[in-house]
Amino acid sequence: MSQVTVIKEINAPVELVFQTISDIRNFSKAVPDIVDVEFLTDQKTGVGTRFRETRVMYGKEATEELEVTELVENDRIRIMADSHGVVWDSLFSVKENGDATELTLVMDMRPHKLMAKIMTFVMKRSMRKALEKDMDAVKEYCEG
């Protein structure tokens, strides 16, 4: 298993930050690299929501199917995907920090194929940069 953690302090209320990360419609507005979202369920938020996200990664469009597997209002949301031989487990959490919000993203990458184990090791640094870019975009969106 490989893990990446990114923490951002955002000068905005917890509720706003949580609404931004927990509703893919808001998250896709905040993160410019997300170019399309297609819902695969009738529900648009909450546990069980499944969607197909297309984003620009490394100069090319990539599409992944994701599912919200855990949500505690104004606390945390877990979004998971099983793609390319890896379970991608992203846990976003928020907590009040004075007048600001501390947003933490912990992404566990659990490869279940040999080639995927090699790729997650090789990609860890670039994944960190991509996740930091997403978190910077959320910060800018919430503070703007």
Summary of the structure (lengths in Angstrom):
residues: 144
radius of gyration: 14.7
end to end distance: 36.0
largest distance: 45.6
contacts: 425
relative contact order: 0.24
helix: 32%
strand: 47%
